[in-house]
Structure formats: structure tokens, C-alpha cells
């Protein structure tokens, strides 16, 4: 992948949908740097469908989708590392996102505190 990509986590999208204007996210979209994955879409789309937000769904699905390449051994390693460092209750979806961000050298845009905690033990970029 030749361009700098920012994986926008569902926590950012939810904040955007609730509170409206979000300059940083809007700039990423304008610059065609925002991307998603199937986990993030799956966290968002069912609720959007229930709310009849088809235009929003279409906009999300138009973003670049980064394919997941799951390595369960790495996922278990990250979770073990978390537990050793007192980082509890990290869900599998967050670990899959973490693996993708690290493996594919993406920047993560998230408001989820678990990622900031995990960043103290693993090397990856979070947009703040």
C-alpha cells in the first residue's frame, strides 16, 4: 500500500454519528486516508440499518476496506501480554484490529482506552 492509511475504529464513528462535526475525521475522509475493515463495519451497520440510515451505510461501504489476515497465535500472544501487564477485558475484535494495524502498518484512530493501554507494550501508531 503506497499511501498512508488510517483505520478509523467504530468508537470514532459512533462519536461522529452522535455529535456531528468532527474535523479530524472529516479531513481524513477528504484526503482519502480513512479506511475500515469488516469488523468495524459489522459493529456499525446493523444499528444503522435499524435506524434506516442507508446513505450513511453507503458512505461507510464506499471507504477502502482493508482485508483481515488473522493470525490466531499472534492474537493469543497479544492477549497473554495484556494479561501479564494488567490490561484486562480486551475483546477479540480489538485484538484483531490491533493485529491488523501492526501487521499492515496502519495508524489507528480510536477513542477506545484499551488501545492506548496496549500501546505501552506494543509498537503501533494512534492518531490523537
HELIX and SHEET records of a PDB file:
HELIX    1   1 UNK A   10  UNK A   19  1                                  10    
HELIX    2   2 UNK A   23  UNK A   30  1                                   8    
HELIX    3   3 UNK A   38  UNK A   50  1                                  13    
HELIX    4   4 UNK A   54  UNK A   62  1                                   9    
HELIX    5   5 UNK A   72  UNK A   84  1                                  13    
HELIX    6   6 UNK A   92  UNK A  103  1                                  12    
HELIX    7   7 UNK A  113  UNK A  119  1                                   7    
SHEET    1   A 5 UNK A  64  UNK A  65  0                                        
SHEET    2   A 5 UNK A  34  UNK A  36  1                                        
SHEET    3   A 5 UNK A   6  UNK A   8  1                                        
SHEET    4   A 5 UNK A 107  UNK A 109  1                                        
SHEET    5   A 5 UNK A 125  UNK A 127  1                                        
END                                                                             
